[in-house]
Amino acid sequence: MAETVLKGYCSRCGQERDMLDPAPLSMPARGASREAVQGVCAICGTHMFKILDEKSSYEQAH
Ligand SMILES: [Zn+2]
C-alpha cells in the first residue's frame, strides 16, 4: 500500500496541512498545462490544491 502524504497550503488554516483524498488536477495555462493536485485539508476539511513545482527540476537540468 503506497502511502504518500501530500501537503498543500490551506487558506483557512493559513499554513501547510496534510492533504486528504488527493486527486490530479490539470490546470490549463498559456502555452503549457500545469500539473496540480486537489484535495481536502486534514484539519478543517477545506478544499485545497497544490501546484506541482516543475520549475525547480527544469532549472536544475538547465
Ligand atoms: Zn485547513
N, CA, C, O and the ligand as a Tripos MOL2 file, in Angstrom:
@<TRIPOS>MOLECULE
protein
  249   247    63     0     0
PROTEIN
NO_CHARGES

@<TRIPOS>ATOM
      1 N           0.8480   -1.2000    0.0000 N.3       1 MET1
      2 CA          0.0000    0.0000    0.0000 C.3       1 MET1
      3 C           0.8860    1.2550    0.0000 C.2       1 MET1
      4 O           1.7010    1.4540    0.9010 O.2       1 MET1
      5 N           0.7170    2.0600   -0.9860 N.am      2 ALA2
      6 CA          1.5360    3.2680   -1.0760 C.3       2 ALA2
      7 C           0.8960    4.3970   -0.2870 C.2       2 ALA2
      8 O          -0.2370    4.8050   -0.5440 O.2       2 ALA2
      9 N           1.6390    4.8750    0.6560 N.am      3 GLU3
     10 CA          1.1160    5.9760    1.4570 C.3       3 GLU3
     11 C           1.9340    7.2270    1.2150 C.2       3 GLU3
     12 O           2.9860    7.4390    1.8170 O.2       3 GLU3
     13 N           1.4310    8.0300    0.3350 N.am      4 THR4
     14 CA          2.1160    9.2840    0.0460 C.3       4 THR4
     15 C           1.3050   10.4350    0.6130 C.2       4 THR4
     16 O           0.1940   10.7150    0.1640 O.2       4 THR4
     17 N           1.8720   11.0860    1.5910 N.am      5 VAL5
     18 CA          1.1750   12.2110    2.2010 C.3       5 VAL5
     19 C           1.5550   13.4890    1.4790 C.2       5 VAL5
     20 O           2.6950   13.9490    1.5330 O.2       5 VAL5
     21 N           0.5750   14.0420    0.8090 N.am      6 LEU6
     22 CA          0.8080   15.2950    0.1180 C.3       6 LEU6
     23 C           0.4870   16.4550    1.0440 C.2       6 LEU6
     24 O          -0.3870   16.3740    1.9070 O.2       6 LEU6
     25 N           1.2200   17.5280    0.8360 N.am      7 LYS7
     26 CA          0.9670   18.7170    1.6430 C.3       7 LYS7
     27 C           0.5570   19.8600    0.7300 C.2       7 LYS7
     28 O           1.0730   20.0190   -0.3760 O.2       7 LYS7
     29 N          -0.3530   20.6250    1.2110 N.am      8 GLY8
     30 CA         -0.8020   21.7740    0.4430 C.3       8 GLY8
     31 C          -1.0670   22.9410    1.3720 C.2       8 GLY8
     32 O          -1.1560   22.7820    2.5900 O.2       8 GLY8
     33 N          -1.1900   24.1030    0.7810 N.am      9 TYR9
     34 CA         -1.4510   25.2790    1.5900 C.3       9 TYR9
     35 C          -2.9470   25.4440    1.7810 C.2       9 TYR9
     36 O          -3.7010   25.5610    0.8140 O.2       9 TYR9
     37 N          -3.3680   25.4520    3.0310 N.am     10 CYS10
     38 CA         -4.7740   25.6560    3.3360 C.3      10 CYS10
     39 C          -5.0110   27.1290    3.6440 C.2      10 CYS10
     40 O          -4.3900   27.7010    4.5400 O.2      10 CYS10
     41 N          -5.9180   27.7290    2.8850 N.am     11 SER11
     42 CA         -6.1870   29.1610    3.0600 C.3      11 SER11
     43 C          -6.9220   29.4300    4.3720 C.2      11 SER11
     44 O          -6.8550   30.5270    4.9260 O.2      11 SER11
     45 N          -7.6180   28.4100    4.8510 N.am     12 ARG12
     46 CA         -8.3730   28.6040    6.0850 C.3      12 ARG12
     47 C          -7.4620   28.4960    7.3150 C.2      12 ARG12
     48 O          -7.5420   29.3010    8.2430 O.2      12 ARG12
     49 N          -6.5870   27.4670    7.2900 N.am     13 CYS13
     50 CA         -5.6490   27.2970    8.3930 C.3      13 CYS13
     51 C          -4.5320   28.3370    8.3140 C.2      13 CYS13
     52 O          -3.9520   28.7220    9.3300 O.2      13 CYS13
     53 N          -4.2450   28.7810    7.1020 N.am     14 GLY14
     54 CA         -3.2000   29.7730    6.9290 C.3      14 GLY14
     55 C          -1.8160   29.1650    6.9360 C.2      14 GLY14
     56 O          -0.8230   29.8720    7.1090 O.2      14 GLY14
     57 N          -1.7440   27.8670    6.7510 N.am     15 GLN15
     58 CA         -0.4420   27.2100    6.6980 C.3      15 GLN15
     59 C          -0.5550   25.8690    5.9700 C.2      15 GLN15
     60 O          -1.6390   25.4630    5.5530 O.2      15 GLN15
     61 N           0.5660   25.2040    5.8290 N.am     16 GLU16
     62 CA          0.5670   23.9260    5.1310 C.3      16 GLU16
     63 C          -0.0640   22.8440    5.9930 C.2      16 GLU16
     64 O           0.1980   22.7380    7.1920 O.2      16 GLU16
     65 N          -0.9020   22.0470    5.3450 N.am     17 ARG17
     66 CA         -1.5630   20.9480    6.0340 C.3      17 ARG17
     67 C          -1.4760   19.6870    5.1850 C.2      17 ARG17
     68 O          -1.2450   19.7490    3.9770 O.2      17 ARG17
     69 N          -1.6630   18.5560    5.8300 N.am     18 ASP18
     70 CA         -1.7380   17.3040    5.0790 C.3      18 ASP18
     71 C          -2.9770   17.3260    4.1960 C.2      18 ASP18
     72 O          -4.0360   17.8180    4.5870 O.2      18 ASP18
     73 N          -2.8150   16.7770    2.9900 N.am     19 MET19
     74 CA         -3.9280   16.7770    2.0510 C.3      19 MET19
     75 C          -4.5860   15.4050    2.0020 C.2      19 MET19
     76 O          -3.9290   14.3960    1.7460 O.2      19 MET19
     77 N          -5.8740   15.3830    2.2480 N.am     20 LEU20
     78 CA         -6.6100   14.1310    2.1770 C.3      20 LEU20
     79 C          -7.2630   13.9810    0.8080 C.2      20 LEU20
     80 O          -7.5950   14.9640    0.1460 O.2      20 LEU20
     81 N          -7.4380   12.7290    0.4000 N.am     21 ASP21
     82 CA         -8.1420   12.4450   -0.8470 C.3      21 ASP21
     83 C          -7.5760   13.2310   -2.0360 C.2      21 ASP21
     84 O          -8.3180   13.9060   -2.7490 O.2      21 ASP21
     85 N          -6.2750   13.1390   -2.2410 N.am     22 PRO22
     86 CA         -5.6590   13.8890   -3.3400 C.3      22 PRO22
     87 C          -6.0730   13.3520   -4.6980 C.2      22 PRO22
     88 O          -6.1870   12.1410   -4.8880 O.2      22 PRO22
     89 N          -6.2960   14.2510   -5.6340 N.am     23 ALA23
     90 CA         -6.6610   13.8650   -6.9910 C.3      23 ALA23
     91 C          -5.9460   14.7780   -7.9730 C.2      23 ALA23
     92 O          -5.8480   15.9860   -7.7560 O.2      23 ALA23
     93 N          -5.4480   14.1940   -9.0500 N.am     24 PRO24
     94 CA         -4.7550   15.0070  -10.0410 C.3      24 PRO24
     95 C          -5.6660   16.0340  -10.6710 C.2      24 PRO24
     96 O          -6.8450   15.7820  -10.9210 O.2      24 PRO24
     97 N          -5.1070   17.1740  -10.9160 N.am     25 LEU25
     98 CA         -5.8860   18.2690  -11.4900 C.3      25 LEU25
     99 C          -5.0490   18.9410  -12.5770 C.2      25 LEU25
    100 O          -3.8980   19.3170  -12.3550 O.2      25 LEU25
    101 N          -5.6440   19.0800  -13.7350 N.am     26 SER26
    102 CA         -4.9200   19.7000  -14.8360 C.3      26 SER26
    103 C          -5.3590   21.1420  -14.9990 C.2      26 SER26
    104 O          -6.5240   21.4240  -15.2810 O.2      26 SER26
    105 N          -4.4170   22.0460  -14.8190 N.am     27 MET27
    106 CA         -4.7390   23.4570  -14.9370 C.3      27 MET27
    107 C          -4.2150   23.9900  -16.2550 C.2      27 MET27
    108 O          -3.0040   24.1170  -16.4380 O.2      27 MET27
    109 N          -5.1070   24.3010  -17.1680 N.am     28 PRO28
    110 CA         -4.6900   24.8370  -18.4580 C.3      28 PRO28
    111 C          -4.0490   26.2130  -18.2950 C.2      28 PRO28
    112 O          -4.5940   27.0970  -17.6330 O.2      28 PRO28
    113 N          -2.9130   26.3670  -18.8980 N.am     29 ALA29
    114 CA         -2.2240   27.6550  -18.8440 C.3      29 ALA29
    115 C          -1.7740   28.0340  -20.2460 C.2      29 ALA29
    116 O          -1.8820   27.2400  -21.1810 O.2      29 ALA29
    117 N          -1.2790   29.2300  -20.3790 N.am     30 ARG30
    118 CA         -0.8510   29.6880  -21.6890 C.3      30 ARG30
    119 C           0.3850   28.9160  -22.1450 C.2      30 ARG30
    120 O           1.4330   28.9770  -21.5030 O.2      30 ARG30
    121 N           0.2610   28.2110  -23.2250 N.am     31 GLY31
    122 CA          1.4260   27.5080  -23.7620 C.3      31 GLY31
    123 C           1.5730   26.1000  -23.2350 C.2      31 GLY31
    124 O           1.8830   25.1830  -23.9950 O.2      31 GLY31
    125 N           1.3560   25.9110  -21.9430 N.am     32 ALA32
    126 CA          1.5270   24.5720  -21.3800 C.3      32 ALA32
    127 C           0.5500   24.3720  -20.2280 C.2      32 ALA32
    128 O           0.0630   25.3290  -19.6270 O.2      32 ALA32
    129 N           0.2810   23.1290  -19.9430 N.am     33 SER33
    130 CA         -0.6200   22.8380  -18.8400 C.3      33 SER33
    131 C           0.1840   22.5980  -17.5680 C.2      33 SER33
    132 O           1.2930   22.0640  -17.6110 O.2      33 SER33
    133 N          -0.3760   22.9910  -16.4590 N.am     34 ARG34
    134 CA          0.3000   22.8170  -15.1840 C.3      34 ARG34
    135 C          -0.2980   21.6430  -14.4400 C.2      34 ARG34
    136 O          -1.5140   21.4610  -14.3790 O.2      34 ARG34
    137 N           0.5960   20.8570  -13.8780 N.am     35 GLU35
    138 CA          0.1340   19.7320  -13.0810 C.3      35 GLU35
    139 C          -0.1540   20.2030  -11.6600 C.2      35 GLU35
    140 O           0.6660   20.8660  -11.0250 O.2      35 GLU35
    141 N          -1.3270   19.8480  -11.1850 N.am     36 ALA36
    142 CA         -1.6850   20.2320   -9.8320 C.3      36 ALA36
    143 C          -2.4550   19.0880   -9.1680 C.2      36 ALA36
    144 O          -2.9250   18.1650   -9.8320 O.2      36 ALA36
    145 N          -2.5670   19.1750   -7.8730 N.am     37 VAL37
    146 CA         -3.3070   18.1670   -7.1210 C.3      37 VAL37
    147 C          -4.3100   18.8750   -6.2290 C.2      37 VAL37
    148 O          -3.9830   19.8510   -5.5540 O.2      37 VAL37
    149 N          -5.5320   18.3700   -6.2370 N.am     38 GLN38
    150 CA         -6.5300   18.9620   -5.3550 C.3      38 GLN38
    151 C          -6.9340   17.9420   -4.3000 C.2      38 GLN38
    152 O          -6.9300   16.7350   -4.5430 O.2      38 GLN38
    153 N          -7.2760   18.4410   -3.1480 N.am     39 GLY39
    154 CA         -7.6460   17.5400   -2.0560 C.3      39 GLY39
    155 C          -8.3660   18.3100   -0.9660 C.2      39 GLY39
    156 O          -8.8860   19.4030   -1.1870 O.2      39 GLY39
    157 N          -8.3830   17.7120    0.2160 N.am     40 VAL40
    158 CA         -9.0930   18.3150    1.3360 C.3      40 VAL40
    159 C          -8.1490   18.4420    2.5210 C.2      40 VAL40
    160 O          -7.3760   17.5270    2.8070 O.2      40 VAL40
    161 N          -8.2110   19.5540    3.1950 N.am     41 CYS41
    162 CA         -7.3740   19.7730    4.3730 C.3      41 CYS41
    163 C          -7.7210   18.7470    5.4590 C.2      41 CYS41
    164 O          -8.8880   18.5290    5.7840 O.2      41 CYS41
    165 N          -6.6790   18.1310    6.0030 N.am     42 ALA42
    166 CA         -6.8880   17.0920    7.0140 C.3      42 ALA42
    167 C          -7.3700   17.6840    8.3330 C.2      42 ALA42
    168 O          -7.9080   16.9620    9.1730 O.2      42 ALA42
    169 N          -7.1880   18.9600    8.5210 N.am     43 ILE43
    170 CA         -7.5420   19.5920    9.7910 C.3      43 ILE43
    171 C          -8.9520   20.1750    9.7700 C.2      43 ILE43
    172 O          -9.7630   19.8930   10.6520 O.2      43 ILE43
    173 N          -9.2350   20.9900    8.7560 N.am     44 CYS44
    174 CA        -10.5190   21.7000    8.7560 C.3      44 CYS44
    175 C         -11.4520   21.2630    7.6220 C.2      44 CYS44
    176 O         -12.6270   21.6300    7.6070 O.2      44 CYS44
    177 N         -10.9290   20.4820    6.6770 N.am     45 GLY45
    178 CA        -11.7900   19.9510    5.6210 C.3      45 GLY45
    179 C         -12.0230   20.8990    4.4650 C.2      45 GLY45
    180 O         -12.8570   20.6360    3.5980 O.2      45 GLY45
    181 N         -11.2890   22.0010    4.4470 N.am     46 THR46
    182 CA        -11.4410   22.9420    3.3440 C.3      46 THR46
    183 C         -10.7570   22.4030    2.0910 C.2      46 THR46
    184 O          -9.6810   21.8090    2.1590 O.2      46 THR46
    185 N         -11.3940   22.6170    0.9630 N.am     47 HIS47
    186 CA        -10.7920   22.2010   -0.2940 C.3      47 HIS47
    187 C          -9.5140   22.9940   -0.5350 C.2      47 HIS47
    188 O          -9.4610   24.2070   -0.3310 O.2      47 HIS47
    189 N          -8.4990   22.2800   -0.9700 N.am     48 MET48
    190 CA         -7.2260   22.9310   -1.2260 C.3      48 MET48
    191 C          -6.5930   22.3170   -2.4570 C.2      48 MET48
    192 O          -6.9690   21.2250   -2.8830 O.2      48 MET48
    193 N          -5.6500   23.0120   -3.0160 N.am     49 PHE49
    194 CA         -4.9270   22.4430   -4.1450 C.3      49 PHE49
    195 C          -3.4750   22.8800   -4.1060 C.2      49 PHE49
    196 O          -3.1130   23.8900   -3.5020 O.2      49 PHE49
    197 N          -2.6700   22.0900   -4.7650 N.am     50 LYS50
    198 CA         -1.2420   22.3750   -4.7800 C.3      50 LYS50
    199 C          -0.7450   22.2720   -6.2030 C.2      50 LYS50
    200 O          -0.9960   21.2870   -6.8970 O.2      50 LYS50
    201 N          -0.0390   23.2960   -6.6260 N.am     51 ILE51
    202 CA          0.5550   23.2700   -7.9610 C.3      51 ILE51
    203 C           1.9260   22.6260   -7.8570 C.2      51 ILE51
    204 O           2.8040   23.1110   -7.1440 O.2      51 ILE51
    205 N           2.0950   21.5340   -8.5730 N.am     52 LEU52
    206 CA          3.3640   20.8280   -8.5340 C.3      52 LEU52
    207 C           4.4400   21.6800   -9.1900 C.2      52 LEU52
    208 O           4.2760   22.2060  -10.2910 O.2      52 LEU52
    209 N           5.5360   21.7900   -8.4720 N.am     53 ASP53
    210 CA          6.6120   22.6550   -8.9460 C.3      53 ASP53
    211 C           7.4680   21.9300   -9.9730 C.2      53 ASP53
    212 O           8.3110   21.0980   -9.6390 O.2      53 ASP53
    213 N           7.2280   22.2690  -11.2160 N.am     54 GLU54
    214 CA          8.0190   21.6700  -12.2870 C.3      54 GLU54
    215 C           9.2080   22.5500  -12.6450 C.2      54 GLU54
    216 O          10.1100   22.1370  -13.3740 O.2      54 GLU54
    217 N           9.1920   23.7540  -12.1250 N.am     55 LYS55
    218 CA         10.2260   24.7180  -12.4670 C.3      55 LYS55
    219 C          11.5720   24.3410  -11.8390 C.2      55 LYS55
    220 O          12.6230   24.5110  -12.4570 O.2      55 LYS55
    221 N          11.5270   23.8360  -10.6250 N.am     56 SER56
    222 CA         12.7620   23.5430   -9.9090 C.3      56 SER56
    223 C          13.5980   22.4930  -10.6420 C.2      56 SER56
    224 O          14.8090   22.6440  -10.8070 O.2      56 SER56
    225 N          12.9250   21.4270  -11.0770 N.am     57 SER57
    226 CA         13.6610   20.3710  -11.7620 C.3      57 SER57
    227 C          14.1630   20.8800  -13.1110 C.2      57 SER57
    228 O          15.2220   20.4720  -13.5870 O.2      57 SER57
    229 N          13.3980   21.7650  -13.7100 N.am     58 TYR58
    230 CA         13.7870   22.3070  -15.0070 C.3      58 TYR58
    231 C          15.0370   23.1780  -14.8510 C.2      58 TYR58
    232 O          15.9540   23.1210  -15.6700 O.2      58 TYR58
    233 N          15.0550   23.9760  -13.7940 N.am     59 GLU59
    234 CA         16.2000   24.8580  -13.6020 C.3      59 GLU59
    235 C          17.4480   24.0840  -13.1990 C.2      59 GLU59
    236 O          18.5730   24.4910  -13.4920 O.2      59 GLU59
    237 N          17.2280   22.9610  -12.5210 N.am     60 GLN60
    238 CA         18.3860   22.1380  -12.1320 C.3      60 GLN60
    239 C          19.0240   21.5080  -13.3520 C.2      60 GLN60
    240 O          20.2440   21.3600  -13.4310 O.2      60 GLN60
    241 N          18.1690   21.1340  -14.3150 N.am     61 ALA61
    242 CA         18.7040   20.4820  -15.5100 C.3      61 ALA61
    243 C          19.3430   21.5020  -16.4460 C.2      61 ALA61
    244 O          20.1470   21.1510  -17.3090 O.2      61 ALA61
    245 N          18.9800   22.7470  -16.2660 N.am     62 HIS62
    246 CA         19.4720   23.7730  -17.1830 C.3      62 HIS62
    247 C          20.9370   24.1290  -16.8920 C.2      62 HIS62
    248 O          21.5130   24.9780  -17.5720 O.2      62 HIS62
    249 ZN         -7.2830   23.7380    6.8860 Zn       63 ZN63
@<TRIPOS>BOND
     1     1     2 1
     2     2     3 1
     3     3     4 2
     4     3     5 am
     5     5     6 1
     6     6     7 1
     7     7     8 2
     8     7     9 am
     9     9    10 1
    10    10    11 1
    11    11    12 2
    12    11    13 am
    13    13    14 1
    14    14    15 1
    15    15    16 2
    16    15    17 am
    17    17    18 1
    18    18    19 1
    19    19    20 2
    20    19    21 am
    21    21    22 1
    22    22    23 1
    23    23    24 2
    24    23    25 am
    25    25    26 1
    26    26    27 1
    27    27    28 2
    28    27    29 am
    29    29    30 1
    30    30    31 1
    31    31    32 2
    32    31    33 am
    33    33    34 1
    34    34    35 1
    35    35    36 2
    36    35    37 am
    37    37    38 1
    38    38    39 1
    39    39    40 2
    40    39    41 am
    41    41    42 1
    42    42    43 1
    43    43    44 2
    44    43    45 am
    45    45    46 1
    46    46    47 1
    47    47    48 2
    48    47    49 am
    49    49    50 1
    50    50    51 1
    51    51    52 2
    52    51    53 am
    53    53    54 1
    54    54    55 1
    55    55    56 2
    56    55    57 am
    57    57    58 1
    58    58    59 1
    59    59    60 2
    60    59    61 am
    61    61    62 1
    62    62    63 1
    63    63    64 2
    64    63    65 am
    65    65    66 1
    66    66    67 1
    67    67    68 2
    68    67    69 am
    69    69    70 1
    70    70    71 1
    71    71    72 2
    72    71    73 am
    73    73    74 1
    74    74    75 1
    75    75    76 2
    76    75    77 am
    77    77    78 1
    78    78    79 1
    79    79    80 2
    80    79    81 am
    81    81    82 1
    82    82    83 1
    83    83    84 2
    84    83    85 am
    85    85    86 1
    86    86    87 1
    87    87    88 2
    88    87    89 am
    89    89    90 1
    90    90    91 1
    91    91    92 2
    92    91    93 am
    93    93    94 1
    94    94    95 1
    95    95    96 2
    96    95    97 am
    97    97    98 1
    98    98    99 1
    99    99   100 2
   100    99   101 am
   101   101   102 1
   102   102   103 1
   103   103   104 2
   104   103   105 am
   105   105   106 1
   106   106   107 1
   107   107   108 2
   108   107   109 am
   109   109   110 1
   110   110   111 1
   111   111   112 2
   112   111   113 am
   113   113   114 1
   114   114   115 1
   115   115   116 2
   116   115   117 am
   117   117   118 1
   118   118   119 1
   119   119   120 2
   120   119   121 am
   121   121   122 1
   122   122   123 1
   123   123   124 2
   124   123   125 am
   125   125   126 1
   126   126   127 1
   127   127   128 2
   128   127   129 am
   129   129   130 1
   130   130   131 1
   131   131   132 2
   132   131   133 am
   133   133   134 1
   134   134   135 1
   135   135   136 2
   136   135   137 am
   137   137   138 1
   138   138   139 1
   139   139   140 2
   140   139   141 am
   141   141   142 1
   142   142   143 1
   143   143   144 2
   144   143   145 am
   145   145   146 1
   146   146   147 1
   147   147   148 2
   148   147   149 am
   149   149   150 1
   150   150   151 1
   151   151   152 2
   152   151   153 am
   153   153   154 1
   154   154   155 1
   155   155   156 2
   156   155   157 am
   157   157   158 1
   158   158   159 1
   159   159   160 2
   160   159   161 am
   161   161   162 1
   162   162   163 1
   163   163   164 2
   164   163   165 am
   165   165   166 1
   166   166   167 1
   167   167   168 2
   168   167   169 am
   169   169   170 1
   170   170   171 1
   171   171   172 2
   172   171   173 am
   173   173   174 1
   174   174   175 1
   175   175   176 2
   176   175   177 am
   177   177   178 1
   178   178   179 1
   179   179   180 2
   180   179   181 am
   181   181   182 1
   182   182   183 1
   183   183   184 2
   184   183   185 am
   185   185   186 1
   186   186   187 1
   187   187   188 2
   188   187   189 am
   189   189   190 1
   190   190   191 1
   191   191   192 2
   192   191   193 am
   193   193   194 1
   194   194   195 1
   195   195   196 2
   196   195   197 am
   197   197   198 1
   198   198   199 1
   199   199   200 2
   200   199   201 am
   201   201   202 1
   202   202   203 1
   203   203   204 2
   204   203   205 am
   205   205   206 1
   206   206   207 1
   207   207   208 2
   208   207   209 am
   209   209   210 1
   210   210   211 1
   211   211   212 2
   212   211   213 am
   213   213   214 1
   214   214   215 1
   215   215   216 2
   216   215   217 am
   217   217   218 1
   218   218   219 1
   219   219   220 2
   220   219   221 am
   221   221   222 1
   222   222   223 1
   223   223   224 2
   224   223   225 am
   225   225   226 1
   226   226   227 1
   227   227   228 2
   228   227   229 am
   229   229   230 1
   230   230   231 1
   231   231   232 2
   232   231   233 am
   233   233   234 1
   234   234   235 1
   235   235   236 2
   236   235   237 am
   237   237   238 1
   238   238   239 1
   239   239   240 2
   240   239   241 am
   241   241   242 1
   242   242   243 1
   243   243   244 2
   244   243   245 am
   245   245   246 1
   246   246   247 1
   247   247   248 2
@<TRIPOS>SUBSTRUCTURE
     1 MET1         2 RESIDUE 1 A MET
     2 ALA2         6 RESIDUE 1 A ALA
     3 GLU3        10 RESIDUE 1 A GLU
     4 THR4        14 RESIDUE 1 A THR
     5 VAL5        18 RESIDUE 1 A VAL
     6 LEU6        22 RESIDUE 1 A LEU
     7 LYS7        26 RESIDUE 1 A LYS
     8 GLY8        30 RESIDUE 1 A GLY
     9 TYR9        34 RESIDUE 1 A TYR
    10 CYS10       38 RESIDUE 1 A CYS
    11 SER11       42 RESIDUE 1 A SER
    12 ARG12       46 RESIDUE 1 A ARG
    13 CYS13       50 RESIDUE 1 A CYS
    14 GLY14       54 RESIDUE 1 A GLY
    15 GLN15       58 RESIDUE 1 A GLN
    16 GLU16       62 RESIDUE 1 A GLU
    17 ARG17       66 RESIDUE 1 A ARG
    18 ASP18       70 RESIDUE 1 A ASP
    19 MET19       74 RESIDUE 1 A MET
    20 LEU20       78 RESIDUE 1 A LEU
    21 ASP21       82 RESIDUE 1 A ASP
    22 PRO22       86 RESIDUE 1 A PRO
    23 ALA23       90 RESIDUE 1 A ALA
    24 PRO24       94 RESIDUE 1 A PRO
    25 LEU25       98 RESIDUE 1 A LEU
    26 SER26      102 RESIDUE 1 A SER
    27 MET27      106 RESIDUE 1 A MET
    28 PRO28      110 RESIDUE 1 A PRO
    29 ALA29      114 RESIDUE 1 A ALA
    30 ARG30      118 RESIDUE 1 A ARG
    31 GLY31      122 RESIDUE 1 A GLY
    32 ALA32      126 RESIDUE 1 A ALA
    33 SER33      130 RESIDUE 1 A SER
    34 ARG34      134 RESIDUE 1 A ARG
    35 GLU35      138 RESIDUE 1 A GLU
    36 ALA36      142 RESIDUE 1 A ALA
    37 VAL37      146 RESIDUE 1 A VAL
    38 GLN38      150 RESIDUE 1 A GLN
    39 GLY39      154 RESIDUE 1 A GLY
    40 VAL40      158 RESIDUE 1 A VAL
    41 CYS41      162 RESIDUE 1 A CYS
    42 ALA42      166 RESIDUE 1 A ALA
    43 ILE43      170 RESIDUE 1 A ILE
    44 CYS44      174 RESIDUE 1 A CYS
    45 GLY45      178 RESIDUE 1 A GLY
    46 THR46      182 RESIDUE 1 A THR
    47 HIS47      186 RESIDUE 1 A HIS
    48 MET48      190 RESIDUE 1 A MET
    49 PHE49      194 RESIDUE 1 A PHE
    50 LYS50      198 RESIDUE 1 A LYS
    51 ILE51      202 RESIDUE 1 A ILE
    52 LEU52      206 RESIDUE 1 A LEU
    53 ASP53      210 RESIDUE 1 A ASP
    54 GLU54      214 RESIDUE 1 A GLU
    55 LYS55      218 RESIDUE 1 A LYS
    56 SER56      222 RESIDUE 1 A SER
    57 SER57      226 RESIDUE 1 A SER
    58 TYR58      230 RESIDUE 1 A TYR
    59 GLU59      234 RESIDUE 1 A GLU
    60 GLN60      238 RESIDUE 1 A GLN
    61 ALA61      242 RESIDUE 1 A ALA
    62 HIS62      246 RESIDUE 1 A HIS
    63 ZN63       249 GROUP 0 **** ****
